[in-house]
Amino acid sequence: MHPRFVLMITFFLAIYSCITYYLGWHITEWLDAAEIPYGSWAFWVPFGIIAYGYLLSRIPLPGTLKPLGRFLKVLGSYYIFIMEAGFLLFVLSDIVRLILSLAGYSVADYKFYAGGVVLAVTLLSLLLGSRNAWSTVIRKYELDIDKKARGNKKEWTVAVASDIHLGNVVGRKHIRRLVNRVNAMNPDLILLPGDVIDDSIEPFMRNKMSDLLVQLKAKHGTYAVLGNHEYYGGHVEQYVDEMKKIGIRVLRDETVEIDGALYVTGRKDKTAETVDPSGRLEAAELLTSLNLNKPIIMMDHQPTKFAQAAEAGADILLSGHTHRGQFTPNHLFTKRLFELDWGYMRKGLMHVVVSSGFGTWGPPIRIGSRSEIIQLRIKLLG
């Protein structure tokens, strides 16, 4: 294992552990203030297991213990949100307590009331965030392309669902929502711009999720690209084969021509630059042999290198990956990291649409973002 990677993981675990201890300490402070009896071991051991559940779930377990691993992953997923929300709220409460103390106000009962407020706000956020994660909205964009239509078809309806993250948290029930909402659009094309599965392919296979995905219907087919999580899981070839069995082609630096009218180009994810021996092609290399008089829709999971795609001749670029931070205030970081972390922009003559995603990574919680499906209405010249 590379020393730099070991150092990075060590640093991450150190920060994670410090935040976890800070949160646990504040919870015990509130328990003391509320005069709720507890034993030190009885609190810290379960709290630690939950806090590190997401990491512990990645340890290979024998068959009889695999359900325990899945349970730990779900618990640990929810803790990721609780940790971030609790940390931010307790830091804010500590600042308020310091200000009140310096101003000469009594803070004798502050721990009890502040802890109660943090608990209430966190629980309310869990409820609201769950609703945002599971209640999907349809985002509609009308895109005009200054290219002549081939044949009589001047308008295309394209359904786009990125970042589905099928796994132990996002499962069959959410896929049914996807199938119902997408098929109701009666789309010409369905495009899946990466992270269809959440790391491991095991829950995808065990829960027979392909039986539901195969129900996605479009006049001219369904196409997908790889995201970073397909690479993280280490089952790329198996995943591509499983998708092929249900008629969904995963494009890996490949282009397909749709009914002689337009192209769909799928790039390998940016992760391929470091983990795939063959790397990935630049946008210009992918499009160089195409007829640029025809519309070109490009899928690239991570929203990067817009200018290169526009200069190469792409008319529409579809991405996901960011989840729009998934919960506030993470969107402040994604906005700084990416030229566009969510929504629509025009880059030269190219339309860019970045989705906040249909599923979730980690906790099924969204604050300041929603589970969404994109509906594109692409209009060509007559």
Backbone torsions as a table, in degrees:
resi	resn	phi	psi	omega
1	MET	NA	135.1	-176.1
2	HIS	-64.8	133.5	-179.3
3	PRO	-55.2	-36.4	180.0
4	ARG	-64.4	-39.4	178.5
5	PHE	-65.5	-42.6	178.1
6	VAL	-60.9	-42.3	179.3
7	LEU	-63.7	-41.6	-180.0
8	MET	-63.8	-44.6	179.6
9	ILE	-64.5	-41.4	178.8
10	THR	-61.7	-43.6	179.2
11	PHE	-62.9	-44.4	179.6
12	PHE	-60.5	-46.2	-179.1
13	LEU	-64.7	-35.7	178.7
14	ALA	-64.3	-46.6	178.9
15	ILE	-64.3	-45.2	179.6
16	TYR	-58.7	-43.8	-178.7
17	SER	-66.8	-39.5	179.2
18	CYS	-64.0	-43.9	178.8
19	ILE	-64.8	-40.6	178.9
20	THR	-62.8	-43.4	178.2
21	TYR	-64.2	-43.1	179.2
22	TYR	-58.2	-44.2	180.0
23	LEU	-66.7	-45.8	179.4
24	GLY	-62.0	-40.2	178.8
25	TRP	-61.4	-42.3	179.5
26	HIS	-67.3	-35.9	178.2
27	ILE	-65.1	-43.1	178.7
28	THR	-65.8	-34.9	174.9
29	GLU	-59.1	-43.2	-178.9
30	TRP	-69.6	-39.3	177.4
31	LEU	-60.0	-41.5	177.5
32	ASP	-64.3	-45.3	-178.8
33	ALA	-65.0	-32.9	179.8
34	ALA	-85.7	-1.0	179.9
35	GLU	57.7	40.6	176.2
36	ILE	-96.7	117.2	-176.3
37	PRO	-70.6	141.9	176.5
38	TYR	-158.7	154.8	174.3
39	GLY	-97.1	146.7	-177.5
40	SER	-57.6	-48.8	179.2
41	TRP	-66.5	-38.5	-178.2
42	ALA	-64.9	-23.5	177.5
43	PHE	-91.2	-53.6	-169.0
44	TRP	-71.0	-33.0	-179.6
45	VAL	-67.0	-53.8	176.7
46	PRO	-61.6	-37.7	180.0
47	PHE	-62.5	-42.5	178.3
48	GLY	-65.1	-40.5	179.2
49	ILE	-62.9	-43.7	178.4
50	ILE	-65.7	-44.0	-177.2
51	ALA	-61.2	-38.0	-178.5
52	TYR	-103.2	14.3	-176.9
53	GLY	-60.1	-40.3	-178.3
54	TYR	-64.4	-37.4	178.4
55	LEU	-75.1	-42.7	-179.6
56	LEU	-63.3	-30.9	-177.9
57	SER	-66.4	-16.0	-179.6
58	ARG	-84.0	-6.6	176.8
59	ILE	-76.0	126.3	179.6
60	PRO	-60.0	131.2	-178.8
61	LEU	-121.8	152.3	174.5
62	PRO	-64.2	162.0	-173.4
63	GLY	-50.5	-42.6	-176.2
64	THR	-69.5	-21.7	-177.9
65	LEU	-100.3	-2.2	-178.4
66	LYS	-59.7	-38.7	176.0
67	PRO	-59.3	-33.4	176.9
68	LEU	-64.2	-41.4	178.2
69	GLY	-62.0	-41.0	179.1
70	ARG	-66.8	-38.7	177.8
71	PHE	-63.7	-41.7	178.5
72	LEU	-62.8	-37.8	-179.8
73	LYS	-64.6	-41.8	178.7
74	VAL	-65.3	-46.6	177.7
75	LEU	-59.4	-46.9	-179.5
76	GLY	-63.4	-32.6	177.6
77	SER	-62.1	-48.4	178.9
78	TYR	-63.5	-34.9	-179.7
79	TYR	-63.2	-33.4	179.4
80	ILE	-55.3	-43.9	177.9
81	PHE	-70.1	-46.1	-178.7
82	ILE	-59.1	-39.6	179.8
83	MET	-62.3	-49.3	-177.6
84	GLU	-66.0	-45.9	-179.8
85	ALA	-64.1	-46.1	-179.7
86	GLY	-63.2	-41.7	179.3
87	PHE	-60.5	-49.9	-178.4
88	LEU	-63.0	-41.7	-178.6
89	LEU	-69.7	-39.4	179.0
90	PHE	-70.3	-35.8	174.7
91	VAL	-61.3	-44.7	177.9
92	LEU	-61.5	-42.3	-179.5
93	SER	-66.7	-34.8	178.0
94	ASP	-67.3	-37.2	177.4
95	ILE	-65.6	-43.5	178.5
96	VAL	-62.8	-42.4	179.4
97	ARG	-61.3	-41.5	179.5
98	LEU	-64.0	-42.9	179.5
99	ILE	-63.3	-44.3	179.7
100	LEU	-63.5	-41.0	-179.8
101	SER	-64.2	-44.3	179.4
102	LEU	-66.2	-28.8	179.6
103	ALA	-81.7	-3.3	175.8
104	GLY	92.4	9.1	178.9
105	TYR	-83.6	150.4	177.4
106	SER	-73.1	134.1	178.7
107	VAL	-119.5	26.3	-175.8
108	ALA	-60.1	-42.6	-177.4
109	ASP	-102.2	10.8	-173.0
110	TYR	-62.3	-41.5	-176.6
111	LYS	-58.5	-41.3	-178.0
112	PHE	-65.2	-50.0	-176.5
113	TYR	-71.6	-40.7	-179.9
114	ALA	-64.4	-43.0	178.1
115	GLY	-62.5	-39.1	178.1
116	GLY	-64.4	-39.5	178.7
117	VAL	-66.1	-44.0	179.1
118	VAL	-61.1	-43.8	179.2
119	LEU	-61.7	-45.2	-178.2
120	ALA	-65.3	-44.0	-179.0
121	VAL	-65.7	-39.1	179.3
122	THR	-65.1	-44.4	178.8
123	LEU	-64.4	-41.3	178.0
124	LEU	-63.6	-39.7	178.8
125	SER	-65.5	-37.1	177.2
126	LEU	-61.1	-43.6	-179.6
127	LEU	-66.4	-47.7	-179.8
128	LEU	-64.9	-42.4	-179.0
129	GLY	-65.3	-36.8	177.0
130	SER	-64.5	-42.3	178.5
131	ARG	-61.4	-42.9	179.9
132	ASN	-66.6	-30.9	-177.9
133	ALA	-76.7	-36.5	-173.9
134	TRP	-100.3	-14.7	-179.0
135	SER	-100.2	102.8	-170.5
136	THR	-85.1	139.8	174.6
137	VAL	-110.3	156.3	176.7
138	ILE	-104.3	120.4	175.7
139	ARG	-98.4	127.2	-176.2
140	LYS	-112.0	134.2	177.4
141	TYR	-132.0	133.5	173.5
142	GLU	-104.9	119.6	-174.3
143	LEU	-118.6	121.4	176.7
144	ASP	-94.8	129.1	178.1
145	ILE	-116.7	127.4	-175.2
146	ASP	-82.4	56.8	177.1
147	LYS	-136.0	146.1	-174.1
148	LYS	-74.7	135.7	178.3
149	ALA	-68.3	143.1	175.3
150	ARG	-93.9	123.1	-177.0
151	GLY	80.0	-155.7	-176.7
152	ASN	-91.3	-6.3	-174.4
153	LYS	-86.8	106.9	-177.7
154	LYS	-103.0	-8.9	-178.4
155	GLU	-137.5	134.4	-179.6
156	TRP	-121.3	136.3	173.4
157	THR	-104.2	121.4	-177.3
158	VAL	-123.0	124.8	175.9
159	ALA	-95.8	134.0	-176.4
160	VAL	-128.7	126.4	177.5
161	ALA	-135.0	108.3	179.0
162	SER	-101.4	164.0	170.0
163	ASP	49.8	57.2	178.7
164	ILE	-75.1	-35.9	175.0
165	HIS	56.2	51.5	178.7
166	LEU	-67.3	130.1	-177.8
167	GLY	-175.4	-140.6	-178.8
168	ASN	-79.1	-20.5	-179.0
169	VAL	-99.2	-53.5	177.7
170	VAL	-91.9	117.4	-172.2
171	GLY	-131.5	-150.2	-171.1
172	ARG	-61.9	-37.1	-178.3
173	LYS	-61.8	-40.4	-179.2
174	HIS	-73.7	-32.4	176.1
175	ILE	-62.4	-39.5	178.9
176	ARG	-59.4	-39.4	176.9
177	ARG	-60.9	-43.3	179.8
178	LEU	-60.8	-49.6	-177.6
179	VAL	-60.5	-46.2	-177.6
180	ASN	-64.0	-44.5	-176.4
181	ARG	-71.7	-40.1	-178.7
182	VAL	-70.2	-47.5	-178.3
183	ASN	-63.6	-28.0	177.6
184	ALA	-65.4	-22.3	177.7
185	MET	-75.4	-17.1	-174.2
186	ASN	51.6	56.7	-170.8
187	PRO	-76.1	155.8	171.8
188	ASP	-78.3	-35.2	-179.6
189	LEU	-139.5	148.6	170.2
190	ILE	-121.1	128.5	-178.6
191	LEU	-124.1	134.8	-177.6
192	LEU	-121.7	96.8	-172.8
193	PRO	-83.4	52.5	168.6
194	GLY	97.2	160.0	-177.2
195	ASP	56.7	47.1	173.9
196	VAL	-68.3	-38.8	176.5
197	ILE	-110.9	158.4	-176.4
198	ASP	-103.1	85.5	-179.4
199	ASP	68.2	-100.5	-172.5
200	SER	-68.5	141.4	177.2
201	ILE	-85.8	-8.4	-174.1
202	GLU	-56.8	-50.4	179.1
203	PRO	-67.5	-28.4	176.1
204	PHE	-61.8	-42.0	180.0
205	MET	-76.7	-45.7	-175.2
206	ARG	-62.1	-39.5	-177.7
207	ASN	-93.6	8.9	176.0
208	LYS	49.6	48.8	-177.4
209	MET	-68.9	-23.5	177.7
210	SER	-64.2	-25.6	177.5
211	ASP	-61.6	-26.2	178.4
212	LEU	-93.1	-40.7	179.9
213	LEU	-59.7	-33.6	-178.9
214	VAL	-63.6	-16.7	-179.6
215	GLN	-79.8	-7.5	174.3
216	LEU	-65.2	127.9	-175.2
217	LYS	-125.6	128.1	174.2
218	ALA	-142.6	148.5	-175.5
219	LYS	-58.5	-35.9	-175.7
220	HIS	-118.4	20.9	170.4
221	GLY	97.1	174.1	-179.9
222	THR	-120.9	134.1	-179.1
223	TYR	-131.0	148.5	-178.4
224	ALA	-136.0	165.4	169.0
225	VAL	-129.2	166.7	177.4
226	LEU	-79.3	144.2	170.6
227	GLY	-110.7	-179.7	179.7
228	ASN	-63.8	-32.8	-176.6
229	HIS	-72.7	-29.4	173.4
230	GLU	-62.7	-37.1	177.0
231	TYR	-71.0	-41.2	-179.2
232	TYR	-58.8	-36.8	-177.4
233	GLY	-71.1	-22.0	177.4
234	GLY	75.6	19.1	-178.2
235	HIS	-124.1	38.3	-173.3
236	VAL	-58.1	-49.8	-175.9
237	GLU	-64.4	-41.6	178.3
238	GLN	-64.2	-41.7	179.3
239	TYR	-62.2	-45.8	179.3
240	VAL	-60.5	-40.8	178.8
241	ASP	-65.1	-43.3	-179.8
242	GLU	-63.7	-39.3	178.6
243	MET	-68.1	-38.0	178.7
244	LYS	-61.5	-37.6	-179.4
245	LYS	-60.7	-30.4	-178.1
246	ILE	-101.8	14.2	173.4
247	GLY	83.0	15.4	176.8
248	ILE	-106.4	115.7	-178.8
249	ARG	-88.9	128.6	176.5
250	VAL	-94.8	115.9	-177.2
251	LEU	-87.0	122.2	179.4
252	ARG	-119.0	91.3	-172.3
253	ASP	55.0	49.1	-176.7
254	GLU	-134.5	158.9	178.3
255	THR	-130.4	139.5	173.0
256	VAL	-121.3	143.6	175.5
257	GLU	-96.8	129.0	-175.7
258	ILE	-100.9	109.1	174.3
259	ASP	53.2	30.0	-180.0
260	GLY	67.3	7.9	-171.9
261	ALA	-107.3	-34.0	-178.4
262	LEU	-156.2	168.1	178.8
263	TYR	-112.3	145.5	167.2
264	VAL	-118.4	120.0	-179.7
265	THR	-112.3	132.6	178.8
266	GLY	-119.6	122.6	178.1
267	ARG	-91.2	148.4	167.1
268	LYS	-62.5	153.0	178.4
269	ASP	-67.0	156.5	178.7
270	LYS	-55.2	-27.8	178.9
271	THR	-58.6	-27.2	-179.4
272	ALA	-61.3	-24.3	-179.3
273	GLU	-63.1	-24.3	-178.4
274	THR	-113.5	-25.0	-175.0
275	VAL	-111.9	-16.6	-179.9
276	ASP	-97.2	120.4	-179.0
277	PRO	-55.3	-30.6	-179.7
278	SER	-89.2	0.1	178.7
279	GLY	62.7	-149.1	173.7
280	ARG	-145.6	153.3	-177.3
281	LEU	-78.7	152.6	171.3
282	GLU	-74.1	159.1	-178.5
283	ALA	-57.9	-41.5	-178.4
284	ALA	-63.1	-37.0	178.5
285	GLU	-65.9	-36.3	-178.7
286	LEU	-69.8	-34.3	-171.5
287	LEU	-100.8	-5.4	-170.8
288	THR	-59.8	-31.8	-176.3
289	SER	-95.2	3.1	-176.0
290	LEU	-86.6	158.7	173.2
291	ASN	-81.6	103.8	-174.1
292	LEU	-72.5	-0.4	173.2
293	ASN	-80.1	-12.6	176.9
294	LYS	-97.2	147.9	178.1
295	PRO	-61.5	142.4	179.9
296	ILE	-125.8	119.2	174.1
297	ILE	-103.9	122.6	-179.4
298	MET	-111.7	135.1	171.7
299	MET	-107.9	129.0	175.7
300	ASP	-143.2	113.4	-169.0
301	HIS	-53.4	-50.4	-178.3
302	GLN	-91.7	131.2	-174.4
303	PRO	-77.5	81.1	-179.5
304	THR	-133.5	164.6	173.0
305	LYS	53.1	49.6	178.6
306	PHE	-62.1	-43.8	-175.7
307	ALA	-60.1	-40.8	-179.1
308	GLN	-64.8	-40.8	179.0
309	ALA	-65.7	-40.5	179.8
310	ALA	-66.0	-43.9	-179.4
311	GLU	-66.1	-30.4	-179.5
312	ALA	-73.4	-19.3	176.4
313	GLY	117.2	5.8	177.8
314	ALA	-67.1	140.8	178.4
315	ASP	-96.0	-32.9	179.1
316	ILE	-136.0	133.3	174.2
317	LEU	-118.4	124.8	-178.7
318	LEU	-114.0	128.7	-179.7
319	SER	-140.2	172.5	175.9
320	GLY	-144.0	-121.3	169.8
321	HIS	77.3	-43.9	-169.5
322	THR	-78.2	-26.0	-173.9
323	HIS	58.3	11.2	-170.9
324	ARG	53.2	38.6	-179.8
325	GLY	81.4	-16.6	-179.0
326	GLN	68.2	-50.3	171.5
327	PHE	-140.9	143.3	-179.5
328	THR	-57.9	140.9	5.1
329	PRO	-98.6	24.5	-176.8
330	ASN	-60.7	-25.3	-179.9
331	HIS	-62.7	-23.3	177.4
332	LEU	-65.6	-31.8	178.5
333	PHE	-79.3	-43.3	-179.2
334	THR	-64.9	-32.4	178.2
335	LYS	-64.2	-32.6	179.9
336	ARG	-83.5	-28.2	-177.1
337	LEU	-77.8	-30.3	-173.0
338	PHE	-123.1	147.0	177.4
339	GLU	-59.5	-37.9	172.4
340	LEU	-141.6	118.2	-178.3
341	ASP	-99.2	-10.5	177.7
342	TRP	-171.2	142.0	173.7
343	GLY	101.1	-145.5	-171.2
344	TYR	-126.6	145.1	168.9
345	MET	-152.6	162.0	175.2
346	ARG	-107.3	126.7	177.7
347	LYS	-118.6	98.9	-172.6
348	GLY	63.9	-124.1	177.4
349	LEU	-93.0	-0.5	-174.1
350	MET	-95.9	137.8	172.9
351	HIS	-87.6	132.6	176.5
352	VAL	-117.4	127.6	175.2
353	VAL	-126.8	121.8	177.3
354	VAL	-114.5	122.9	-176.9
355	SER	-93.3	148.3	173.2
356	SER	-79.5	-5.9	173.4
357	GLY	96.6	157.7	179.9
358	PHE	-91.6	-39.8	179.5
359	GLY	-101.8	-157.8	-179.9
360	THR	-140.3	152.7	169.2
361	TRP	-100.0	137.0	-179.3
362	GLY	71.8	-126.5	-175.8
363	PRO	-70.6	140.9	175.1
364	PRO	-78.2	63.2	-175.6
365	ILE	-132.7	135.1	173.7
366	ARG	-134.5	122.9	173.8
367	ILE	-123.8	119.4	-177.4
368	GLY	83.7	5.9	174.0
369	SER	-148.1	166.5	-179.2
370	ARG	-133.7	153.9	166.3
371	SER	-65.2	129.2	-175.0
372	GLU	-142.3	153.6	168.9
373	ILE	-120.8	136.9	179.9
374	ILE	-94.4	134.7	172.5
375	GLN	-117.5	113.5	178.4
376	LEU	-99.2	135.3	168.4
377	ARG	-114.4	105.9	-175.1
378	ILE	-96.9	121.5	-177.7
379	LYS	-110.8	127.7	179.9
380	LEU	-107.5	164.7	177.9
381	LEU	-69.3	146.7	178.5
382	GLY	-76.4	NA	NA
